[in-house]
Amino acid sequence: MALLPLAAALCACDDFSSGPSGQGELRWILDGKTDVFTRASSEVPDTNDFLLKVSDSRGKVLYEGPYGESPESLLVDAGSYTVCVQSVAFTAPAFSKPMYGDEQVVVVKAGDSVTVKLTCTLRNAGIRLRIAPDFLTSYPDGVLYLKSGDTRLMYSYSEKRIAYFKPGQVSLLLNDRGQEQVLLTRTLAAQEILSLSISAPYGGKAGSSVISVAVDTTKHWSSDLLVIGGDGGTNEGPLHGDDTEEVTSSAISVGEAASHVNEDIWLYGYIVGGDLTSAGATVKTSKITKNTHLAIAARASVTAKSSCIAVELPKGSLRDEINLVDHPDLIGSRIYIKGKVVNAYFGTTGLKYVSDYILK
């Protein structure tokens, strides 16, 4: 499922009903549920940058590039299509490089509109070593390697990051003054993050101490969860002190907002434009004139009003800080924003009584 970040120039077709006979509509969305990702670490990239590839049954690529720049839909001939998404290209063992993804094959019939829901999970596996001080004392000249297939990754005694591998056999090697030995071999499954504790007794002669490698089950992260979009990275704090981790793990996606009418929620999406009072079916993306509201969507490429949430900006510091008249550079930014979902605002689902936000 290796993808190349090659952008293809395609246009979204907003008026599906006018398409030629024998064609159908193909759409795709990233699942916004809170159990989408298995936590590997806080190294989850912005979903807007995920690599998307759409191809037909003959292998012809219809779109290949960032998810955030993809069209909302494609008008396609009736047939079978493969839709793949991947957080990052992963071809060799590397530190701090979890790879999330999904692949779906769907059949589009003439006259039908098919939406592919991509549920991304961790596709590679990882190992983190915890090296005890007595091991450093017994093997001061030793070098540790993690080996997968024909490739190996040196793991220094001071390394704290997770090393990622394709699923399969991974071996832990010790090279001590030219002598190499295999300490452990383990078959790792996708979504598995293994923490290994390595120790050796004090007082043993270098190269002859008994080495202990134990699996730390408290760090076997196969069941921990991470919300889509919640990358745990550095961000601006909430205005009123809400816990940032709690916000990113409980926020509702733009696609789910319509099912939360009259509820006070945290909503997340991408700022895509404003001036929703203007005529037309798309939001204005430049030269914004109204500072009272903005539009957010599931991805930065969306401009159709019907796919956006209209967000009311109350007078005060919040409006001053994120309105698009004074801050046009915010277009394309990911935002978590707190307010009450309303059924209609500027002709689409809205968010009013906004009280807080986090920019990512």
C-alpha positions in Angstrom: 0.0 0.0 0.0 2.9 2.3 -0.5 1.8 5.7 -1.8 3.8 8.4 -3.4 2.7 12.0 -2.5 2.1 12.9 -6.1 -0.6 15.5 -6.5 -3.1 15.1 -9.4 -5.1 18.0 -10.8 -8.8 17.0 -10.4 -11.9 19.0 -9.9 -14.8 18.1 -7.6 -18.2 17.6 -9.2 -20.8 19.3 -7.1 -23.7 18.7 -9.4 -23.9 14.9 -9.5 -27.4 14.8 -11.1 -26.1 16.4 -14.3 -23.5 13.6 -14.9 -23.7 11.4 -18.0 -25.6 8.1 -17.9 -23.6 5.1 -16.9 -21.7 7.0 -14.3 -21.9 7.3 -10.5 -20.4 9.4 -7.7 -17.6 8.3 -5.5 -16.9 10.0 -2.1 -14.6 9.3 0.8 -14.4 10.4 4.5 -12.1 9.5 7.4 -14.0 7.9 10.2 -14.4 10.5 13.0 -15.1 8.1 15.9 -12.9 8.2 18.9 -11.8 4.6 18.6 -10.3 5.0 15.1 -6.6 5.0 15.9 -4.6 2.7 18.2 -2.1 4.8 20.2 1.5 4.3 19.2 2.7 7.6 20.6 1.9 11.3 20.2 3.6 11.1 16.7 0.3 11.2 14.8 0.4 13.6 11.8 -2.3 16.0 10.8 -5.0 14.0 9.0 -5.1 16.8 6.4 -1.7 15.6 5.2 -2.6 11.9 4.9 -1.8 10.4 1.5 -4.8 9.4 -0.5 -5.0 7.3 -3.6 -8.1 6.5 -5.7 -7.7 4.0 -8.6 -10.0 2.0 -10.8 -9.9 -1.8 -11.5 -7.3 -1.4 -14.3 -5.0 0.5 -11.9 -5.5 3.9 -13.4 -5.0 6.5 -10.7 -7.9 9.0 -10.5 -6.4 11.0 -7.6 -3.1 10.7 -5.7 -2.0 13.3 -3.1 -2.8 14.9 0.3 -6.3 14.0 1.7 -6.8 17.7 2.6 -6.4 18.7 -1.1 -8.6 15.9 -2.5 -12.0 16.8 -4.1 -15.2 16.1 -2.2 -16.3 13.6 -4.9 -15.5 12.2 -8.3 -17.9 11.4 -11.1 -16.8 7.9 -12.3 -17.8 5.2 -14.7 -19.7 2.3 -13.2 -17.2 -0.2 -11.9 -14.8 -1.2 -9.1 -12.5 1.3 -7.3 -9.8 1.1 -4.7 -9.5 3.9 -2.1 -6.3 3.9 0.0 -5.2 6.4 2.7 -1.9 6.4 4.5 -0.5 8.8 7.1 3.1 8.6 5.8 5.1 6.6 3.3 6.9 3.8 5.2 9.5 1.6 3.4 12.2 0.9 6.0 12.6 0.8 9.8 12.7 4.2 11.3 12.3 6.1 14.6 9.1 8.1 15.4 7.3 7.0 12.2 4.0 5.3 12.9 2.0 4.7 9.8 -1.8 4.7 9.9 -4.0 3.7 7.0 -6.9 1.9 5.5 -7.8 0.4 2.1 -11.3 -0.2 0.8 -12.6 -1.7 -2.5 -16.1 -0.5 -3.5 -18.4 -1.0 -6.5 -20.1 2.1 -7.9 -23.2 1.5 -10.0 -24.6 3.8 -12.6 -26.7 6.5 -10.9 -25.5 5.6 -7.4 -23.6 7.8 -5.0 -21.2 5.7 -2.8 -19.3 7.0 0.2 -16.2 5.1 1.4 -15.6 5.4 5.1 -11.9 5.0 5.8 -11.2 3.7 9.3 -7.4 4.2 9.9 -5.5 1.9 12.2 -1.8 1.6 12.9 -0.4 -0.5 10.0 3.2 -0.9 11.3 4.6 -2.1 14.7 7.1 -0.7 17.1 9.6 -1.4 19.8 10.9 0.8 22.6 13.9 -0.3 24.7 14.3 0.5 28.4 18.0 -0.1 29.2 18.9 -0.5 32.9 22.0 1.2 34.3 23.5 -2.2 35.2 23.5 -3.1 31.5 25.5 0.0 30.6 27.9 -0.9 33.4 28.4 -4.5 32.2 28.5 -3.6 28.5 30.0 -0.1 28.2 31.3 -0.8 24.7 28.2 -2.7 23.5 26.0 -1.5 20.6 22.3 -2.6 20.3 20.6 -3.1 17.0 17.0 -4.0 16.0 17.0 -6.1 12.9 14.1 -6.7 10.5 14.7 -8.7 7.3 18.0 -7.4 5.8 17.9 -4.0 7.5 18.9 -3.0 11.0 18.5 0.1 13.2 21.0 1.1 15.8 19.4 1.7 19.2 21.7 3.9 21.3 21.7 3.6 25.1 20.3 7.1 25.4 17.5 6.6 22.8 14.0 7.3 24.0 12.0 7.1 20.8 10.0 4.2 19.4 11.5 2.3 16.5 8.9 1.3 13.9 9.0 -1.8 11.6 6.8 -3.5 9.1 4.8 -6.4 10.8 6.9 -9.6 11.1 10.0 -10.8 12.8 12.2 -8.3 14.6 15.4 -9.3 16.4 17.3 -7.5 19.1 21.1 -7.9 18.7 24.1 -7.0 20.9 27.5 -6.3 19.3 30.1 -6.2 22.0 33.7 -5.6 20.9 33.1 -7.4 17.6 31.1 -10.3 19.0 27.4 -10.3 18.0 24.6 -12.2 19.7 20.8 -12.4 19.3 19.2 -11.4 22.6 15.6 -11.9 21.4 13.5 -12.5 18.4 9.8 -11.5 18.3 7.1 -11.6 15.7 5.2 -8.3 15.8 1.7 -7.7 14.5 0.3 -4.5 13.1 -0.8 -2.1 15.9 1.6 -3.8 18.4 4.0 -1.5 20.3 6.4 -3.6 22.4 8.4 -2.2 25.4 11.4 -4.3 26.3 13.4 -3.9 29.5 17.1 -4.9 29.3 19.3 -5.5 32.3 22.5 -7.3 33.3 23.9 -8.0 36.8 26.4 -5.7 38.4 29.9 -7.0 38.8 29.9 -9.4 35.8 32.8 -9.3 33.4 32.1 -7.3 30.2 30.6 -9.7 27.6 29.9 -12.5 30.1 27.1 -11.1 32.3 23.7 -12.8 32.1 21.4 -10.5 30.1 17.8 -10.3 30.9 15.2 -9.1 28.3 11.7 -8.8 29.7 8.5 -7.7 28.0 7.0 -4.8 29.9 3.3 -5.6 29.6 2.3 -2.3 31.0 3.6 -0.7 27.8 2.0 -3.1 25.4 -0.2 -0.5 23.8 -2.5 -2.6 21.6 -5.7 -1.5 23.4 -5.0 2.2 24.0 -7.0 4.7 22.0 -6.4 7.9 20.2 -9.0 10.2 18.6 -8.6 11.1 15.0 -7.1 14.5 14.7 -5.8 14.4 18.3 -2.0 14.4 17.8 -0.9 15.2 21.3 1.6 17.8 20.0 2.3 21.3 21.1 -0.6 23.7 20.6 -2.1 26.8 22.0 -4.0 26.3 25.2 -7.8 26.7 25.6 -9.0 30.1 26.6 -10.7 29.0 29.7 -8.5 26.2 31.0 -10.2 23.0 29.6 -7.8 20.1 29.5 -6.3 19.9 26.1 -5.9 16.1 26.0 -9.6 15.7 27.1 -10.7 18.1 24.4 -8.9 16.3 21.6 -10.1 12.9 22.7 -13.8 13.9 22.9 -14.2 16.4 20.1 -16.9 15.7 17.5 -16.0 15.8 13.8 -17.7 18.1 11.3 -19.3 15.1 9.7 -21.0 14.1 13.0 -22.2 17.6 14.0 -25.6 17.3 12.5 -26.5 14.5 14.8 -25.7 16.7 17.9 -28.2 19.5 17.3 -28.9 21.5 20.5 -25.9 20.0 22.3 -22.9 21.9 23.7 -19.8 20.2 22.2 -16.2 20.6 21.2 -16.1 20.4 17.4 -13.0 20.0 15.2 -12.3 20.6 11.5 -10.4 23.0 9.2 -11.1 26.7 8.7 -12.0 26.9 5.0 -13.5 30.4 4.5 -16.2 32.9 5.4 -18.7 35.5 4.1 -21.5 32.9 4.1 -24.0 35.7 3.3 -22.6 35.9 -0.2 -24.7 34.3 -3.0 -23.5 31.0 -4.4 -23.0 27.4 -3.2 -19.4 27.9 -2.1 -17.8 29.7 0.8 -15.5 32.7 0.1 -11.9 31.8 0.6 -10.2 35.2 0.1 -10.8 38.9 0.7 -13.2 38.1 3.6 -15.3 41.1 4.6 -17.3 39.8 7.6 -15.7 39.1 10.9 -18.8 37.7 12.6 -18.5 34.1 11.4 -16.4 31.6 9.5 -16.8 28.1 8.0 -15.1 24.9 9.0 -15.1 21.6 7.1 -13.8 18.0 7.4 -10.8 18.9 5.2 -9.1 22.0 4.0 -10.0 21.5 0.3 -13.8 21.7 0.9 -15.6 24.9 -0.2 -19.2 23.7 -0.7 -21.4 25.4 1.9 -23.5 22.3 2.3 -20.4 20.4 3.5 -19.4 23.1 6.0 -20.3 24.1 9.5 -21.1 27.8 9.9 -19.5 29.1 13.1 -20.7 32.3 14.8 -18.0 34.4 16.4 -19.3 36.3 19.4 -18.1 39.9 19.9 -15.0 40.0 22.1 -11.5 38.5 22.3 -12.5 35.3 20.6 -13.7 37.1 17.5 -10.7 39.4 17.6 -8.3 36.4 17.6 -9.7 34.2 14.9 -11.8 36.2 12.5 -10.7 35.9 8.9 -10.8 39.7 8.1 -7.9 40.3 10.4 -6.4 36.8 10.2 -6.7 35.5 6.6 -3.7 33.3 7.2 -5.9 31.0 9.4 -7.6 29.5 6.3 -6.5 25.9 6.2 -5.7 25.7 9.9 -7.1 22.9 12.1 -9.3 24.1 14.9 -11.1 22.7 17.9 -14.0 25.0 18.9 -16.6 24.8 21.6 -20.2 25.8 21.1 -23.8 24.7 20.6 -24.9 23.0 17.4 -27.9 24.5 15.7 -29.9 23.0 12.9 -29.5 25.9 10.5 -27.2 28.9 10.3 -26.6 30.6 6.9 -28.4 27.6 5.2 -26.2 24.9 6.7 -25.6 23.3 10.1 -24.2 25.9 12.5 -22.3 26.3 15.7 -23.4 29.2 18.0 -22.7 30.5 21.5 -19.0 29.8 20.9 -16.9 30.1 24.0 -13.5 28.5 23.5 -11.1 27.3 20.8 -7.7 25.6 20.3 -5.7 26.1 17.1 -3.5 23.2 16.0 
